[in-house]
């Protein structure tokens, strides 16, 4: 997705992971043995030495190698099937693959926050979607006029305020022992409020956001102002194999 799928730094909601872009995994990763030790730590035989020893941090989430292929195939199939919003279908399938590959991290986040893995999954999906809405060059292409610096600042403030408000509200629900149904209602309301205010600020709408989610210069029928080829010219793609969770041991 034009290399812009970055995550907001640490926390819940649309900030489940640290902030390397999901499709840019070029940064150095620990050796496999070290990664295994991080995932399955062994109790040290001696007490730590203050000033010298420190706890090992958890390894960062990674994207499966075929993530872009998964999205492109999902988009082609959605177009072939005539679904109303193929961009969102493909975008969600890409996030599903990312989450499946990092299942252990999703489970850890759910335990830490006191919510379900399904909620973590949905919040991660929406977090990525929110970040896509801040891609101003593509947004301007879609609405066909410049977005002022003032509007950009307001939209960015909306993103951060929505994030902060949601964190406080969801954690309060957890502390109060609210039901999963109540938490899902808050998630849905947060999504609806953000998108409604974003549309009002920018002139975007659901159809244009779908094009934003689909847009990828690596695909021959993107960006959004280039119409897709006729359906009969799109070769059906076989479904990609299921994404297996990332290995936890070397």
Secondary structure as the mmCIF struct_conf table of DSSP 4:
data_model
#
loop_
_struct_conf.conf_type_id
_struct_conf.id
_struct_conf.beg_label_comp_id
_struct_conf.beg_label_asym_id
_struct_conf.beg_label_seq_id
_struct_conf.end_label_comp_id
_struct_conf.end_label_asym_id
_struct_conf.end_label_seq_id
TURN_TY1_P TURN_TY1_P1 UNK A 2 UNK A 3
HELX_LH_PP_P HELX_LH_PP_P1 UNK A 7 UNK A 8
BEND BEND1 UNK A 9 UNK A 12
HELX_RH_3T_P HELX_RH_3T_P1 UNK A 13 UNK A 15
BEND BEND2 UNK A 16 UNK A 17
BEND BEND3 UNK A 19 UNK A 20
TURN_TY1_P TURN_TY1_P2 UNK A 22 UNK A 23
BEND BEND4 UNK A 27 UNK A 27
HELX_RH_AL_P HELX_RH_AL_P1 UNK A 32 UNK A 39
BEND BEND5 UNK A 40 UNK A 40
BEND BEND6 UNK A 45 UNK A 46
HELX_LH_PP_P HELX_LH_PP_P2 UNK A 47 UNK A 49
TURN_TY1_P TURN_TY1_P3 UNK A 50 UNK A 52
HELX_LH_PP_P HELX_LH_PP_P3 UNK A 55 UNK A 61
TURN_TY1_P TURN_TY1_P4 UNK A 65 UNK A 66
HELX_RH_AL_P HELX_RH_AL_P2 UNK A 67 UNK A 81
TURN_TY1_P TURN_TY1_P5 UNK A 82 UNK A 82
TURN_TY1_P TURN_TY1_P6 UNK A 84 UNK A 85
HELX_RH_AL_P HELX_RH_AL_P3 UNK A 86 UNK A 101
TURN_TY1_P TURN_TY1_P7 UNK A 102 UNK A 102
HELX_RH_AL_P HELX_RH_AL_P4 UNK A 103 UNK A 113
TURN_TY1_P TURN_TY1_P8 UNK A 114 UNK A 114
BEND BEND7 UNK A 115 UNK A 115
HELX_RH_AL_P HELX_RH_AL_P5 UNK A 117 UNK A 132
TURN_TY1_P TURN_TY1_P9 UNK A 133 UNK A 134
HELX_RH_AL_P HELX_RH_AL_P6 UNK A 136 UNK A 143
TURN_TY1_P TURN_TY1_P10 UNK A 144 UNK A 144
BEND BEND8 UNK A 145 UNK A 145
HELX_LH_PP_P HELX_LH_PP_P4 UNK A 146 UNK A 148
HELX_RH_AL_P HELX_RH_AL_P7 UNK A 149 UNK A 175
TURN_TY1_P TURN_TY1_P11 UNK A 176 UNK A 177
HELX_RH_AL_P HELX_RH_AL_P8 UNK A 180 UNK A 202
HELX_RH_AL_P HELX_RH_AL_P9 UNK A 206 UNK A 214
TURN_TY1_P TURN_TY1_P12 UNK A 217 UNK A 218
BEND BEND9 UNK A 219 UNK A 219
TURN_TY1_P TURN_TY1_P13 UNK A 220 UNK A 221
BEND BEND10 UNK A 223 UNK A 223
TURN_TY1_P TURN_TY1_P14 UNK A 224 UNK A 225
BEND BEND11 UNK A 226 UNK A 226
HELX_LH_PP_P HELX_LH_PP_P5 UNK A 227 UNK A 230
HELX_RH_3T_P HELX_RH_3T_P2 UNK A 231 UNK A 233
BEND BEND12 UNK A 234 UNK A 234
HELX_LH_PP_P HELX_LH_PP_P6 UNK A 235 UNK A 247
#
